[in-house]
Amino acid sequence: MRAQLDVVGIVVTDMAKSLAFYRLLGLELPPEADGEPHVEAGLPGGLRLAWDTVETIRSFDPRWQSPAGGHRISLAFRFDSPAEVDAAYDELVSHGYEGHKEPWDAFWGQRYAVVHDPDGNGVDLFSPGA
């Protein structure tokens, strides 16, 4: 059997807050999506990113519980330059989002930073060439 990854889903407690965060990273999401229980955005290469409210998830999985004690996956957004990583980190933090790890020059040759989205998911910001 062979399958193709098509959608990465995020469970959110507040759709509007989550979408505002991802808009700052350049995703085009219409304002009316803020009130929807399920939202999808097409990404370059055909992959889709989807957001579902906790209520939506519990509508088909009533026993769903939010993970505790950390995250198991993160999303990584690539920028063209180290300066863009620094600027994106600063902008997100200035909007009140949690900066988890300030930008640094990683030993693997990238400029890297980590912020948390409104639901505590790790979101990596990186560029080639530290």
Protein Blocks (a to p, Z undefined) as FASTA:
>chain_A
ZZddfbdcdddfblklmmmmmmmnopacdfklmmpcbdcdddehhiacddddfklmmmmm
mmbccdehiafbdcddddfbfklmmmmmmmmmmnopacfbdcdddfkopacdddddfkop
acddddehZZ
